[in-house]
Amino acid sequence: MQHIWQVIGMAKTCETMPELRQRMAETFGTGPIQLTIKIPKQSP
């Protein structure tokens, strides 16, 4: 829950989405985000 309020607070001070993205990267760090999980099929 605290994360959400931090994001809302940061968003209020930003004028553009790129600016918000930059502040989020500075605060929470940058790195790739894995959105899908691929599980290999098991052989019989």
CHARMM-style PDB file with segment names, atoms N, HN, CA, C and O in Angstrom:
ATOM      1  N   MET     1       0.814  -1.196   0.000  1.00  0.00      PROA
ATOM      2  CA  MET     1       0.000   0.000   0.000  1.00  0.00      PROA
ATOM      3  C   MET     1       0.861   1.264   0.000  1.00  0.00      PROA
ATOM      4  O   MET     1       0.528   2.259  -0.644  1.00  0.00      PROA
ATOM      5  N   GLN     2       1.959   1.204   0.727  1.00  0.00      PROA
ATOM      6  HN  GLN     2       2.229   0.396   1.250  1.00  0.00      PROA
ATOM      7  CA  GLN     2       2.826   2.375   0.818  1.00  0.00      PROA
ATOM      8  C   GLN     2       3.388   2.748  -0.558  1.00  0.00      PROA
ATOM      9  O   GLN     2       3.528   3.928  -0.877  1.00  0.00      PROA
ATOM     10  N   HSD     3       3.709   1.735  -1.368  1.00  0.00      PROA
ATOM     11  HN  HSD     3       3.595   0.776  -1.108  1.00  0.00      PROA
ATOM     12  CA  HSD     3       4.230   1.982  -2.715  1.00  0.00      PROA
ATOM     13  C   HSD     3       3.250   2.823  -3.526  1.00  0.00      PROA
ATOM     14  O   HSD     3       3.650   3.761  -4.217  1.00  0.00      PROA
ATOM     15  N   ILE     4       1.985   2.490  -3.440  1.00  0.00      PROA
ATOM     16  HN  ILE     4       1.660   1.729  -2.879  1.00  0.00      PROA
ATOM     17  CA  ILE     4       0.958   3.199  -4.214  1.00  0.00      PROA
ATOM     18  C   ILE     4       0.929   4.672  -3.831  1.00  0.00      PROA
ATOM     19  O   ILE     4       0.867   5.540  -4.702  1.00  0.00      PROA
ATOM     20  N   TRP     5       0.974   4.957  -2.540  1.00  0.00      PROA
ATOM     21  HN  TRP     5       1.024   4.252  -1.833  1.00  0.00      PROA
ATOM     22  CA  TRP     5       0.931   6.349  -2.098  1.00  0.00      PROA
ATOM     23  C   TRP     5       2.198   7.102  -2.490  1.00  0.00      PROA
ATOM     24  O   TRP     5       2.146   8.301  -2.765  1.00  0.00      PROA
ATOM     25  N   GLN     6       3.324   6.417  -2.519  1.00  0.00      PROA
ATOM     26  HN  GLN     6       3.367   5.443  -2.296  1.00  0.00      PROA
ATOM     27  CA  GLN     6       4.566   7.052  -2.973  1.00  0.00      PROA
ATOM     28  C   GLN     6       4.454   7.434  -4.444  1.00  0.00      PROA
ATOM     29  O   GLN     6       4.857   8.527  -4.841  1.00  0.00      PROA
ATOM     30  N   VAL     7       3.907   6.532  -5.246  1.00  0.00      PROA
ATOM     31  HN  VAL     7       3.579   5.644  -4.924  1.00  0.00      PROA
ATOM     32  CA  VAL     7       3.754   6.802  -6.681  1.00  0.00      PROA
ATOM     33  C   VAL     7       2.799   7.973  -6.893  1.00  0.00      PROA
ATOM     34  O   VAL     7       3.070   8.856  -7.707  1.00  0.00      PROA
ATOM     35  N   ILE     8       1.689   7.985  -6.170  1.00  0.00      PROA
ATOM     36  HN  ILE     8       1.468   7.268  -5.509  1.00  0.00      PROA
ATOM     37  CA  ILE     8       0.724   9.082  -6.304  1.00  0.00      PROA
ATOM     38  C   ILE     8       1.373  10.410  -5.922  1.00  0.00      PROA
ATOM     39  O   ILE     8       1.182  11.415  -6.607  1.00  0.00      PROA
ATOM     40  N   GLY     9       2.134  10.416  -4.840  1.00  0.00      PROA
ATOM     41  HN  GLY     9       2.289   9.600  -4.284  1.00  0.00      PROA
ATOM     42  CA  GLY     9       2.816  11.639  -4.428  1.00  0.00      PROA
ATOM     43  C   GLY     9       3.808  12.128  -5.467  1.00  0.00      PROA
ATOM     44  O   GLY     9       3.891  13.327  -5.734  1.00  0.00      PROA
ATOM     45  N   MET    10       4.559  11.208  -6.055  1.00  0.00      PROA
ATOM     46  HN  MET    10       4.492  10.234  -5.839  1.00  0.00      PROA
ATOM     47  CA  MET    10       5.520  11.585  -7.098  1.00  0.00      PROA
ATOM     48  C   MET    10       4.799  12.084  -8.340  1.00  0.00      PROA
ATOM     49  O   MET    10       5.231  13.049  -8.970  1.00  0.00      PROA
ATOM     50  N   ALA    11       3.700  11.426  -8.691  1.00  0.00      PROA
ATOM     51  HN  ALA    11       3.349  10.642  -8.179  1.00  0.00      PROA
ATOM     52  CA  ALA    11       2.963  11.796  -9.899  1.00  0.00      PROA
ATOM     53  C   ALA    11       2.415  13.220  -9.795  1.00  0.00      PROA
ATOM     54  O   ALA    11       2.340  13.932 -10.797  1.00  0.00      PROA
ATOM     55  N   LYS    12       2.037  13.630  -8.602  1.00  0.00      PROA
ATOM     56  HN  LYS    12       2.097  13.051  -7.788  1.00  0.00      PROA
ATOM     57  CA  LYS    12       1.500  14.984  -8.415  1.00  0.00      PROA
ATOM     58  C   LYS    12       2.544  16.057  -8.696  1.00  0.00      PROA
ATOM     59  O   LYS    12       2.192  17.179  -9.061  1.00  0.00      PROA
ATOM     60  N   THR    13       3.816  15.729  -8.530  1.00  0.00      PROA
ATOM     61  HN  THR    13       4.101  14.818  -8.233  1.00  0.00      PROA
ATOM     62  CA  THR    13       4.867  16.726  -8.739  1.00  0.00      PROA
ATOM     63  C   THR    13       5.407  16.724 -10.166  1.00  0.00      PROA
ATOM     64  O   THR    13       6.172  17.613 -10.538  1.00  0.00      PROA
ATOM     65  N   CYS    14       5.018  15.735 -10.967  1.00  0.00      PROA
ATOM     66  HN  CYS    14       4.396  15.012 -10.665  1.00  0.00      PROA
ATOM     67  CA  CYS    14       5.524  15.623 -12.337  1.00  0.00      PROA
ATOM     68  C   CYS    14       4.538  16.237 -13.327  1.00  0.00      PROA
ATOM     69  O   CYS    14       3.328  16.241 -13.103  1.00  0.00      PROA
ATOM     70  N   GLU    15       5.083  16.752 -14.417  1.00  0.00      PROA
ATOM     71  HN  GLU    15       6.066  16.748 -14.598  1.00  0.00      PROA
ATOM     72  CA  GLU    15       4.240  17.338 -15.453  1.00  0.00      PROA
ATOM     73  C   GLU    15       4.059  16.410 -16.641  1.00  0.00      PROA
ATOM     74  O   GLU    15       3.092  16.552 -17.389  1.00  0.00      PROA
ATOM     75  N   THR    16       4.974  15.458 -16.831  1.00  0.00      PROA
ATOM     76  HN  THR    16       5.760  15.343 -16.224  1.00  0.00      PROA
ATOM     77  CA  THR    16       4.879  14.544 -17.969  1.00  0.00      PROA
ATOM     78  C   THR    16       5.147  13.115 -17.516  1.00  0.00      PROA
ATOM     79  O   THR    16       5.737  12.885 -16.460  1.00  0.00      PROA
ATOM     80  N   MET    17       4.706  12.160 -18.328  1.00  0.00      PROA
ATOM     81  HN  MET    17       4.227  12.347 -19.186  1.00  0.00      PROA
ATOM     82  CA  MET    17       4.963  10.753 -18.023  1.00  0.00      PROA
ATOM     83  C   MET    17       6.452  10.419 -18.047  1.00  0.00      PROA
ATOM     84  O   MET    17       6.917   9.696 -17.166  1.00  0.00      PROA
ATOM     85  N   PRO    18       7.227  10.920 -19.028  1.00  0.00      PROA
ATOM     86  CA  PRO    18       8.668  10.631 -18.992  1.00  0.00      PROA
ATOM     87  C   PRO    18       9.330  11.129 -17.704  1.00  0.00      PROA
ATOM     88  O   PRO    18      10.243  10.489 -17.182  1.00  0.00      PROA
ATOM     89  N   GLU    19       8.871  12.261 -17.202  1.00  0.00      PROA
ATOM     90  HN  GLU    19       8.130  12.782 -17.626  1.00  0.00      PROA
ATOM     91  CA  GLU    19       9.421  12.780 -15.949  1.00  0.00      PROA
ATOM     92  C   GLU    19       9.081  11.841 -14.789  1.00  0.00      PROA
ATOM     93  O   GLU    19       9.926  11.575 -13.934  1.00  0.00      PROA
ATOM     94  N   LEU    20       7.845  11.341 -14.761  1.00  0.00      PROA
ATOM     95  HN  LEU    20       7.159  11.557 -15.455  1.00  0.00      PROA
ATOM     96  CA  LEU    20       7.450  10.392 -13.715  1.00  0.00      PROA
ATOM     97  C   LEU    20       8.255   9.104 -13.833  1.00  0.00      PROA
ATOM     98  O   LEU    20       8.704   8.561 -12.823  1.00  0.00      PROA
ATOM     99  N   ARG    21       8.441   8.613 -15.048  1.00  0.00      PROA
ATOM    100  HN  ARG    21       8.077   9.054 -15.868  1.00  0.00      PROA
ATOM    101  CA  ARG    21       9.239   7.397 -15.246  1.00  0.00      PROA
ATOM    102  C   ARG    21      10.662   7.590 -14.737  1.00  0.00      PROA
ATOM    103  O   ARG    21      11.231   6.695 -14.112  1.00  0.00      PROA
ATOM    104  N   GLN    22      11.230   8.752 -15.004  1.00  0.00      PROA
ATOM    105  HN  GLN    22      10.768   9.479 -15.512  1.00  0.00      PROA
ATOM    106  CA  GLN    22      12.592   9.044 -14.556  1.00  0.00      PROA
ATOM    107  C   GLN    22      12.664   9.045 -13.031  1.00  0.00      PROA
ATOM    108  O   GLN    22      13.584   8.466 -12.453  1.00  0.00      PROA
ATOM    109  N   ARG    23      11.717   9.680 -12.392  1.00  0.00      PROA
ATOM    110  HN  ARG    23      10.970  10.150 -12.862  1.00  0.00      PROA
ATOM    111  CA  ARG    23      11.716   9.724 -10.917  1.00  0.00      PROA
ATOM    112  C   ARG    23      11.501   8.340 -10.321  1.00  0.00      PROA
ATOM    113  O   ARG    23      12.105   8.000  -9.303  1.00  0.00      PROA
ATOM    114  N   MET    24      10.642   7.541 -10.949  1.00  0.00      PROA
ATOM    115  HN  MET    24      10.151   7.817 -11.775  1.00  0.00      PROA
ATOM    116  CA  MET    24      10.413   6.177 -10.468  1.00  0.00      PROA
ATOM    117  C   MET    24      11.697   5.364 -10.585  1.00  0.00      PROA
ATOM    118  O   MET    24      12.041   4.605  -9.679  1.00  0.00      PROA
ATOM    119  N   ALA    25      12.404   5.524 -11.701  1.00  0.00      PROA
ATOM    120  HN  ALA    25      12.125   6.141 -12.436  1.00  0.00      PROA
ATOM    121  CA  ALA    25      13.660   4.798 -11.900  1.00  0.00      PROA
ATOM    122  C   ALA    25      14.695   5.210 -10.857  1.00  0.00      PROA
ATOM    123  O   ALA    25      15.427   4.367 -10.339  1.00  0.00      PROA
ATOM    124  N   GLU    26      14.757   6.496 -10.551  1.00  0.00      PROA
ATOM    125  HN  GLU    26      14.162   7.181 -10.972  1.00  0.00      PROA
ATOM    126  CA  GLU    26      15.713   6.974  -9.550  1.00  0.00      PROA
ATOM    127  C   GLU    26      15.368   6.449  -8.157  1.00  0.00      PROA
ATOM    128  O   GLU    26      16.259   6.122  -7.373  1.00  0.00      PROA
ATOM    129  N   THR    27      14.080   6.369  -7.854  1.00  0.00      PROA
ATOM    130  HN  THR    27      13.355   6.635  -8.490  1.00  0.00      PROA
ATOM    131  CA  THR    27      13.648   5.959  -6.517  1.00  0.00      PROA
ATOM    132  C   THR    27      13.700   4.453  -6.319  1.00  0.00      PROA
ATOM    133  O   THR    27      14.233   3.972  -5.320  1.00  0.00      PROA
ATOM    134  N   PHE    28      13.147   3.710  -7.268  1.00  0.00      PROA
ATOM    135  HN  PHE    28      12.714   4.101  -8.080  1.00  0.00      PROA
ATOM    136  CA  PHE    28      13.002   2.272  -7.096  1.00  0.00      PROA
ATOM    137  C   PHE    28      14.019   1.462  -7.885  1.00  0.00      PROA
ATOM    138  O   PHE    28      14.015   0.233  -7.821  1.00  0.00      PROA
ATOM    139  N   GLY    29      14.887   2.132  -8.626  1.00  0.00      PROA
ATOM    140  HN  GLY    29      14.891   3.131  -8.678  1.00  0.00      PROA
ATOM    141  CA  GLY    29      15.902   1.424  -9.401  1.00  0.00      PROA
ATOM    142  C   GLY    29      15.389   1.056 -10.781  1.00  0.00      PROA
ATOM    143  O   GLY    29      14.187   1.053 -11.044  1.00  0.00      PROA
ATOM    144  N   THR    30      16.331   0.749 -11.647  1.00  0.00      PROA
ATOM    145  HN  THR    30      17.308   0.752 -11.434  1.00  0.00      PROA
ATOM    146  CA  THR    30      15.957   0.362 -13.002  1.00  0.00      PROA
ATOM    147  C   THR    30      16.388  -1.064 -13.249  1.00  0.00      PROA
ATOM    148  O   THR    30      17.296  -1.580 -12.597  1.00  0.00      PROA
ATOM    149  N   GLY    31      15.745  -1.674 -14.174  1.00  0.00      PROA
ATOM    150  HN  GLY    31      15.008  -1.255 -14.704  1.00  0.00      PROA
ATOM    151  CA  GLY    31      16.075  -3.039 -14.538  1.00  0.00      PROA
ATOM    152  C   GLY    31      14.942  -3.646 -15.333  1.00  0.00      PROA
ATOM    153  O   GLY    31      13.819  -3.143 -15.317  1.00  0.00      PROA
ATOM    154  N   PRO    32      15.235  -4.711 -16.017  1.00  0.00      PROA
ATOM    155  CA  PRO    32      14.193  -5.338 -16.825  1.00  0.00      PROA
ATOM    156  C   PRO    32      13.104  -5.945 -15.946  1.00  0.00      PROA
ATOM    157  O   PRO    32      13.361  -6.424 -14.842  1.00  0.00      PROA
ATOM    158  N   ILE    33      11.896  -5.910 -16.462  1.00  0.00      PROA
ATOM    159  HN  ILE    33      11.686  -5.521 -17.360  1.00  0.00      PROA
ATOM    160  CA  ILE    33      10.756  -6.498 -15.764  1.00  0.00      PROA
ATOM    161  C   ILE    33      10.244  -7.660 -16.593  1.00  0.00      PROA
ATOM    162  O   ILE    33       9.959  -7.503 -17.780  1.00  0.00      PROA
ATOM    163  N   GLN    34      10.128  -8.807 -15.982  1.00  0.00      PROA
ATOM    164  HN  GLN    34      10.360  -8.935 -15.018  1.00  0.00      PROA
ATOM    165  CA  GLN    34       9.633  -9.980 -16.690  1.00  0.00      PROA
ATOM    166  C   GLN    34       8.124 -10.029 -16.521  1.00  0.00      PROA
ATOM    167  O   GLN    34       7.621 -10.151 -15.404  1.00  0.00      PROA
ATOM    168  N   LEU    35       7.396  -9.934 -17.641  1.00  0.00      PROA
ATOM    169  HN  LEU    35       7.804  -9.835 -18.548  1.00  0.00      PROA
ATOM    170  CA  LEU    35       5.945  -9.912 -17.591  1.00  0.00      PROA
ATOM    171  C   LEU    35       5.326 -11.284 -17.818  1.00  0.00      PROA
ATOM    172  O   LEU    35       4.171 -11.504 -17.452  1.00  0.00      PROA
ATOM    173  N   THR    36       6.066 -12.204 -18.411  1.00  0.00      PROA
ATOM    174  HN  THR    36       7.004 -12.025 -18.708  1.00  0.00      PROA
ATOM    175  CA  THR    36       5.533 -13.545 -18.659  1.00  0.00      PROA
ATOM    176  C   THR    36       6.496 -14.584 -18.109  1.00  0.00      PROA
ATOM    177  O   THR    36       7.700 -14.354 -17.990  1.00  0.00      PROA
ATOM    178  N   ILE    37       5.933 -15.712 -17.785  1.00  0.00      PROA
ATOM    179  HN  ILE    37       4.955 -15.898 -17.881  1.00  0.00      PROA
ATOM    180  CA  ILE    37       6.744 -16.828 -17.305  1.00  0.00      PROA
ATOM    181  C   ILE    37       6.581 -17.965 -18.303  1.00  0.00      PROA
ATOM    182  O   ILE    37       5.462 -18.380 -18.604  1.00  0.00      PROA
ATOM    183  N   LYS    38       7.690 -18.462 -18.808  1.00  0.00      PROA
ATOM    184  HN  LYS    38       8.599 -18.125 -18.562  1.00  0.00      PROA
ATOM    185  CA  LYS    38       7.659 -19.569 -19.760  1.00  0.00      PROA
ATOM    186  C   LYS    38       8.192 -20.815 -19.072  1.00  0.00      PROA
ATOM    187  O   LYS    38       9.318 -20.840 -18.575  1.00  0.00      PROA
ATOM    188  N   ILE    39       7.370 -21.835 -19.054  1.00  0.00      PROA
ATOM    189  HN  ILE    39       6.456 -21.815 -19.458  1.00  0.00      PROA
ATOM    190  CA  ILE    39       7.754 -23.094 -18.429  1.00  0.00      PROA
ATOM    191  C   ILE    39       7.938 -24.124 -19.537  1.00  0.00      PROA
ATOM    192  O   ILE    39       6.998 -24.397 -20.284  1.00  0.00      PROA
ATOM    193  N   PRO    40       9.125 -24.698 -19.656  1.00  0.00      PROA
ATOM    194  CA  PRO    40       9.357 -25.687 -20.712  1.00  0.00      PROA
ATOM    195  C   PRO    40       8.548 -26.962 -20.449  1.00  0.00      PROA
ATOM    196  O   PRO    40       8.317 -27.359 -19.307  1.00  0.00      PROA
ATOM    197  N   LYS    41       8.132 -27.581 -21.550  1.00  0.00      PROA
ATOM    198  HN  LYS    41       8.320 -27.259 -22.478  1.00  0.00      PROA
ATOM    199  CA  LYS    41       7.403 -28.847 -21.431  1.00  0.00      PROA
ATOM    200  C   LYS    41       8.361 -29.935 -20.974  1.00  0.00      PROA
ATOM    201  O   LYS    41       9.520 -29.979 -21.386  1.00  0.00      PROA
ATOM    202  N   GLN    42       7.858 -30.801 -20.123  1.00  0.00      PROA
ATOM    203  HN  GLN    42       6.917 -30.765 -19.789  1.00  0.00      PROA
ATOM    204  CA  GLN    42       8.686 -31.908 -19.661  1.00  0.00      PROA
ATOM    205  C   GLN    42       8.603 -33.048 -20.666  1.00  0.00      PROA
ATOM    206  O   GLN    42       7.526 -33.366 -21.171  1.00  0.00      PROA
ATOM    207  N   SER    43       9.750 -33.660 -20.953  1.00  0.00      PROA
ATOM    208  HN  SER    43      10.625 -33.402 -20.543  1.00  0.00      PROA
ATOM    209  CA  SER    43       9.726 -34.797 -21.874  1.00  0.00      PROA
ATOM    210  C   SER    43       9.290 -36.060 -21.126  1.00  0.00      PROA
ATOM    211  O   SER    43       9.607 -36.235 -19.950  1.00  0.00      PROA
ATOM    212  N   PRO    44       8.565 -36.929 -21.817  1.00  0.00      PROA
ATOM    213  CA  PRO    44       8.059 -38.148 -21.159  1.00  0.00      PROA
ATOM    214  C   PRO    44       9.133 -39.139 -20.802  1.00  0.00      PROA
ATOM    215  OT1 PRO    44       8.837 -40.198 -20.248  1.00  0.00      PROA
TER     216      PRO     44
END
